[in-house]
Amino acid sequence: MSSNEHVPVLLGPVLEGLEIKQDGCYVDGTFGRGGHSGEILKRLNSTGRLIGIDRDPDAIASAPKALTDDPRFELIRGELAQLKNFISERNLCGEVDGLLFDLGVSSPQLDEAHRGFSFLRDGPLDMRMDPDSGTSASNFIQHVEQQELIRVLRQFGEEIHAVRIARAICDARVHTRIETTGQLAGIVEAAVPAKARAQKKHPATKTFQAIRIAINGELEQLTAVLEQSIDVLKKGGRLCVISFHSLEDRIVKRFMRDASREPEQYRGMPSIPEEVQPKLRTVGKVIVASREEIEVNRRARSARLRIAERM
């Protein structure tokens, strides 16, 4: 396996969770490098349909020719939160048999230094999922207020040393612009206590996660697309979501739980208005990768898959 090959996480459980029908319509809302999409397409017949969505131009450009040449497949460049618009334009709202969202950063994004997602490879401090829009991590760090940076580090990184790190970043940017991943990682490492530097996980891990989530609006995107999934799926359609950290998983878990219950004021009543009846039912418990999968693909170690079905 090459260093930047993207191995689809929890592939078996995803395919099982989607309950793929040969003539069904499916959406891979986080196409990445097409690992999940390729396997879904193999299970469709000539009348089946698969739509892939990704906002990363590198993902679009790198899509396997075997997929893009297939008439059953369509690849759209766009944000996750535009899902309902894309599906409405194709007159498919309420007709989709399965939705898949594999959240977070792909292996190629982490491995390509010029994208600025990882401190393991020094490169421009960018971190944008779509380099053609939004603000880079470098610009964000240069202009963000110290108190707001503390909030971002605490909320999106769950960073206990948020105050120390934010102060160090704001002090450093006075003297020189922070433009590379190596610069930022070095500032964070120097800012945290010696005990934190001795941990197995690099002390800049949570800072990089927090800034990436903030500048890409990842949690807002996730919240929006989960709400839209209700209108996109047909009755019996499946929603599969893979998350990689507690912030994402908490949002997914709460959404599926709330959508599978009637409002509290109606619970226990013999007749419940249709508009407030549960929209989803959760399917099984959260699924994590096996030891065997983690040995082959370290990215799978923090993956959590949740599945729900449209009522």
Backbone torsions as a table, in degrees:
resi	resn	phi	psi	omega
1	MET	NA	130.0	179.3
2	SER	-71.5	160.4	-174.4
3	SER	-64.2	-27.5	-176.9
4	ASN	-110.7	16.3	177.4
5	GLU	-72.9	136.6	-179.3
6	HIS	-97.3	112.6	179.5
7	VAL	-93.1	124.1	-178.5
8	PRO	-63.8	129.5	-176.4
9	VAL	-83.6	141.6	176.1
10	LEU	51.2	40.8	-174.4
11	LEU	-58.6	-49.5	-179.3
12	GLY	-58.5	-52.6	178.2
13	PRO	-60.7	-34.3	177.7
14	VAL	-64.9	-48.4	-178.9
15	LEU	-62.4	-39.3	177.2
16	GLU	-68.2	-41.9	-178.5
17	GLY	-65.3	-33.8	180.0
18	LEU	-73.1	-18.6	-177.8
19	GLU	48.3	59.3	-169.9
20	ILE	-63.2	126.3	172.9
21	LYS	-95.5	138.5	-174.9
22	GLN	-59.3	-33.2	-178.8
23	ASP	-103.7	18.3	-174.7
24	GLY	-81.5	172.7	177.3
25	CYS	-116.1	124.6	-175.0
26	TYR	-129.8	152.9	179.1
27	VAL	-129.1	123.0	171.2
28	ASP	-99.5	97.4	-172.1
29	GLY	-75.9	-8.3	178.1
30	THR	-134.3	75.3	-169.7
31	PHE	-57.9	-42.6	-179.7
32	GLY	60.3	-119.5	176.5
33	ARG	-106.3	14.4	169.9
34	GLY	81.6	14.3	-178.3
35	GLY	-62.5	-50.0	177.9
36	HIS	-67.4	-42.9	-177.8
37	SER	-58.2	-43.8	-178.7
38	GLY	-59.0	-39.7	-179.1
39	GLU	-75.2	-34.7	175.9
40	ILE	-63.6	-45.7	-177.3
41	LEU	-60.8	-35.4	178.9
42	LYS	-60.4	-23.8	-175.1
43	ARG	-97.4	3.3	178.7
44	LEU	-100.7	148.4	174.6
45	ASN	-90.6	-167.8	-173.8
46	SER	-65.9	-19.9	179.8
47	THR	-99.0	-4.0	177.5
48	GLY	-71.3	163.3	-176.7
49	ARG	-144.1	139.3	178.2
50	LEU	-134.6	130.3	177.7
51	ILE	-116.7	128.1	175.6
52	GLY	-108.5	143.1	-179.9
53	ILE	-132.4	136.2	174.3
54	ASP	-159.4	142.2	179.3
55	ARG	-94.5	-4.3	-179.1
56	ASP	-86.3	116.8	-179.6
57	PRO	-62.6	-29.1	176.9
58	ASP	-65.7	-37.2	177.9
59	ALA	-65.6	-41.2	178.9
60	ILE	-64.2	-46.1	-177.5
61	ALA	-67.3	-28.6	-176.4
62	SER	-92.2	1.9	-177.7
63	ALA	-56.9	131.9	-179.1
64	PRO	-58.5	137.3	-179.0
65	LYS	-61.0	-31.3	178.7
66	ALA	-61.3	-29.0	177.2
67	LEU	-83.6	-51.9	-173.9
68	THR	-66.0	-22.8	178.2
69	ASP	-86.7	-6.9	-177.3
70	ASP	-83.3	122.8	-177.1
71	PRO	-64.4	-15.4	179.5
72	ARG	-83.0	-8.0	-172.1
73	PHE	-115.7	140.5	175.2
74	GLU	-134.2	132.7	179.8
75	LEU	-114.7	125.9	-176.4
76	ILE	-115.8	133.1	172.2
77	ARG	-91.2	119.4	-179.4
78	GLY	176.8	172.5	-177.9
79	GLU	-82.4	152.7	178.2
80	LEU	-55.4	-40.9	-176.5
81	ALA	-69.8	-5.1	175.7
82	GLN	-93.3	7.6	-174.3
83	LEU	-49.7	-53.5	-174.5
84	LYS	-62.5	-37.0	177.1
85	ASN	-62.0	-46.5	-179.1
86	PHE	-61.7	-43.0	-177.9
87	ILE	-71.7	-36.8	177.8
88	SER	-64.6	-40.5	179.1
89	GLU	-59.6	-24.5	-178.9
90	ARG	-103.1	11.4	178.4
91	ASN	55.4	41.6	-176.4
92	LEU	-117.6	7.2	178.8
93	CYS	-61.9	129.6	-177.1
94	GLY	79.8	7.2	-177.5
95	GLU	-119.7	2.3	-175.6
96	VAL	-88.2	128.7	-177.6
97	ASP	-83.9	-21.2	-178.3
98	GLY	-163.1	138.7	177.2
99	LEU	-120.8	135.7	176.5
100	LEU	-126.2	130.0	173.6
101	PHE	-127.1	115.1	177.2
102	ASP	-107.2	97.0	-168.1
103	LEU	-77.9	169.2	174.6
104	GLY	91.5	-159.0	-174.0
105	VAL	-104.3	139.0	179.2
106	SER	-80.6	161.6	178.8
107	SER	-58.3	-44.8	177.9
108	PRO	-60.8	-37.1	177.8
109	GLN	-61.7	-40.9	179.0
110	LEU	-69.1	-34.6	-174.4
111	ASP	-81.6	-18.5	-177.0
112	GLU	-93.1	107.2	-172.3
113	ALA	-57.3	-33.4	-176.0
114	HIS	-68.8	-13.5	178.6
115	ARG	-82.6	-21.6	173.9
116	GLY	73.3	23.1	-179.4
117	PHE	-84.6	-24.9	-171.6
118	SER	-123.0	140.8	175.9
119	PHE	-82.9	-4.8	-179.7
120	LEU	-75.1	-19.8	178.2
121	ARG	-130.6	118.7	-177.1
122	ASP	-68.9	131.3	-179.7
123	GLY	-166.7	-179.6	179.7
124	PRO	-58.8	139.3	-177.2
125	LEU	-83.7	83.4	-175.2
126	ASP	-106.2	-72.2	176.5
127	MET	73.0	3.7	-180.0
128	ARG	-77.5	133.3	173.5
129	MET	-63.2	-37.1	175.0
130	ASP	-117.8	101.3	-176.8
131	PRO	-64.2	-10.2	-178.5
132	ASP	-91.1	-1.6	-179.4
133	SER	-145.9	163.8	178.4
134	GLY	78.0	-170.8	-178.7
135	THR	-110.4	142.5	-179.6
136	SER	-74.2	163.5	176.7
137	ALA	-61.4	-36.6	179.0
138	SER	-62.2	-45.7	178.2
139	ASN	-66.3	-38.9	178.8
140	PHE	-59.5	-49.2	-178.9
141	ILE	-63.7	-35.4	-177.1
142	GLN	-67.0	-31.8	-170.6
143	HIS	-114.9	-13.7	-176.6
144	VAL	-68.0	142.0	175.2
145	GLU	-69.5	147.2	-176.3
146	GLN	-57.9	-42.3	-178.4
147	GLN	-65.5	-36.4	177.2
148	GLU	-68.7	-37.9	177.7
149	LEU	-63.8	-40.2	176.0
150	ILE	-59.0	-44.6	179.2
151	ARG	-60.8	-44.8	-179.9
152	VAL	-60.7	-46.0	-178.5
153	LEU	-64.9	-38.7	179.5
154	ARG	-72.5	-46.8	-173.5
155	GLN	-75.0	-44.8	-173.8
156	PHE	-97.7	-16.4	178.6
157	GLY	-114.5	-10.6	-175.8
158	GLU	49.9	43.3	-174.9
159	GLU	-89.0	116.9	-177.7
160	ILE	-74.6	-18.5	179.5
161	HIS	-102.6	29.7	-174.5
162	ALA	-57.0	-42.0	-177.3
163	VAL	-65.6	-46.8	178.6
164	ARG	-59.2	-46.8	-176.2
165	ILE	-67.1	-45.9	-179.4
166	ALA	-61.5	-41.5	179.3
167	ARG	-63.8	-42.3	-179.6
168	ALA	-64.6	-40.9	178.9
169	ILE	-64.3	-45.5	-178.5
170	CYS	-67.1	-34.5	176.2
171	ASP	-68.3	-42.7	-176.7
172	ALA	-66.3	-38.5	-175.1
173	ARG	-70.3	-16.0	175.8
174	VAL	-66.0	-35.5	-174.9
175	HIS	-92.1	-34.4	179.7
176	THR	-155.9	144.9	179.2
177	ARG	-68.8	136.4	179.9
178	ILE	-89.3	105.4	-170.7
179	GLU	-116.8	-9.2	-178.2
180	THR	-127.2	158.8	178.5
181	THR	-64.6	-35.1	179.1
182	GLY	-64.6	-40.8	177.6
183	GLN	-59.4	-50.2	-177.3
184	LEU	-63.6	-44.7	-179.7
185	ALA	-60.9	-39.7	179.5
186	GLY	-65.8	-40.1	178.7
187	ILE	-63.9	-44.6	-179.7
188	VAL	-64.7	-44.9	-178.5
189	GLU	-60.4	-39.6	179.8
190	ALA	-72.9	-23.3	-174.4
191	ALA	-82.4	-29.8	-173.9
192	VAL	-83.7	160.1	178.9
193	PRO	-62.4	157.2	-178.4
194	ALA	-56.4	-35.1	-179.7
195	LYS	-62.2	-38.7	179.9
196	ALA	-69.8	-33.5	179.1
197	ARG	-69.2	-22.0	-177.6
198	ALA	-86.0	-5.9	-179.2
199	GLN	-70.3	157.8	-179.9
200	LYS	-63.2	-40.6	180.0
201	LYS	-80.0	135.4	-179.8
202	HIS	-59.9	136.4	-176.7
203	PRO	-62.7	-15.4	180.0
204	ALA	-90.8	-2.6	-174.8
205	THR	-55.6	-50.5	-175.8
206	LYS	-71.3	-32.1	177.5
207	THR	-65.3	-45.1	178.5
208	PHE	-63.0	-42.1	178.5
209	GLN	-61.1	-46.7	-176.1
210	ALA	-62.5	-46.1	-178.5
211	ILE	-66.6	-40.5	178.4
212	ARG	-61.4	-46.0	179.9
213	ILE	-62.2	-41.0	-177.4
214	ALA	-66.1	-49.5	-173.0
215	ILE	-74.6	-21.5	178.7
216	ASN	-97.6	-2.7	-179.5
217	GLY	57.6	38.0	-171.0
218	GLU	-62.8	-41.0	-177.7
219	LEU	-73.5	-34.1	175.2
220	GLU	-65.5	-41.3	177.4
221	GLN	-60.7	-44.7	-178.6
222	LEU	-63.6	-47.5	179.8
223	THR	-58.5	-43.5	-178.9
224	ALA	-64.5	-45.5	-174.7
225	VAL	-71.7	-31.2	176.3
226	LEU	-64.0	-44.0	177.7
227	GLU	-61.4	-40.5	-178.6
228	GLN	-69.4	-25.7	-177.0
229	SER	-60.2	-30.1	-180.0
230	ILE	-59.2	-44.8	-177.8
231	ASP	-78.5	-24.9	-175.8
232	VAL	-80.2	-39.1	-175.7
233	LEU	-75.8	147.0	172.0
234	LYS	-86.2	167.3	176.6
235	LYS	-59.2	127.6	-177.6
236	GLY	88.4	-6.0	178.0
237	GLY	-68.5	151.7	-175.2
238	ARG	-108.6	142.0	174.6
239	LEU	-114.9	119.9	178.9
240	CYS	-119.5	125.6	-178.2
241	VAL	-129.5	123.9	175.8
242	ILE	-104.9	122.4	177.3
243	SER	-117.0	162.6	-174.5
244	PHE	-126.8	-2.5	173.1
245	HIS	-149.2	165.7	-169.5
246	SER	-63.0	-31.6	-179.1
247	LEU	-62.8	-47.9	178.4
248	GLU	-64.5	-48.8	-174.8
249	ASP	-61.9	-35.6	179.1
250	ARG	-63.9	-41.6	178.7
251	ILE	-64.0	-45.6	-179.4
252	VAL	-63.5	-46.4	-178.2
253	LYS	-60.5	-46.4	-178.5
254	ARG	-66.7	-39.8	-180.0
255	PHE	-62.2	-49.7	-179.2
256	MET	-63.5	-39.0	179.2
257	ARG	-64.4	-49.2	-177.2
258	ASP	-66.3	-38.1	-179.1
259	ALA	-72.4	-15.0	-179.5
260	SER	-98.7	7.9	178.3
261	ARG	-125.7	150.0	170.2
262	GLU	-78.2	156.2	177.9
263	PRO	-54.6	149.9	-173.3
264	GLU	-54.8	-37.9	-176.0
265	GLN	-68.1	-15.0	-179.5
266	TYR	-103.6	-5.9	-174.7
267	ARG	-65.1	133.8	179.4
268	GLY	86.7	-6.4	-180.0
269	MET	-80.1	143.9	-177.9
270	PRO	-69.2	-27.2	-179.3
271	SER	-130.5	123.7	-177.5
272	ILE	-119.2	128.2	179.2
273	PRO	-53.3	141.3	-175.3
274	GLU	-57.4	-37.6	-174.8
275	GLU	-67.7	-16.9	179.8
276	VAL	-113.7	7.6	176.5
277	GLN	-70.0	153.8	-179.2
278	PRO	-54.5	138.8	-179.3
279	LYS	-96.0	-21.4	-178.3
280	LEU	-133.1	162.4	164.2
281	ARG	-129.2	134.0	179.3
282	THR	-72.9	145.5	-177.3
283	VAL	-114.4	110.6	178.3
284	GLY	65.4	-166.6	179.4
285	LYS	-103.2	171.7	177.8
286	VAL	-57.3	140.1	-177.8
287	ILE	-111.2	133.1	176.2
288	VAL	-119.2	164.4	-176.9
289	ALA	-71.1	148.8	175.4
290	SER	-74.4	163.4	177.6
291	ARG	-60.0	-37.0	-179.3
292	GLU	-65.1	-42.1	179.9
293	GLU	-66.7	-40.7	-179.1
294	ILE	-63.5	-36.3	178.1
295	GLU	-63.3	-33.7	-179.8
296	VAL	-84.8	-34.7	-173.8
297	ASN	-138.7	99.5	-176.0
298	ARG	-63.2	-25.5	179.4
299	ARG	-60.4	-23.6	-176.3
300	ALA	-75.9	-12.0	-170.2
301	ARG	-63.4	-29.2	-179.4
302	SER	-107.5	7.0	-176.6
303	ALA	-73.4	139.4	176.9
304	ARG	-135.6	123.6	-178.4
305	LEU	-106.6	127.7	174.2
306	ARG	-120.2	143.1	-174.7
307	ILE	-129.8	139.9	175.7
308	ALA	-141.2	157.9	-179.5
309	GLU	-122.3	136.9	179.3
310	ARG	-69.0	130.1	-179.8
311	MET	-83.9	NA	NA
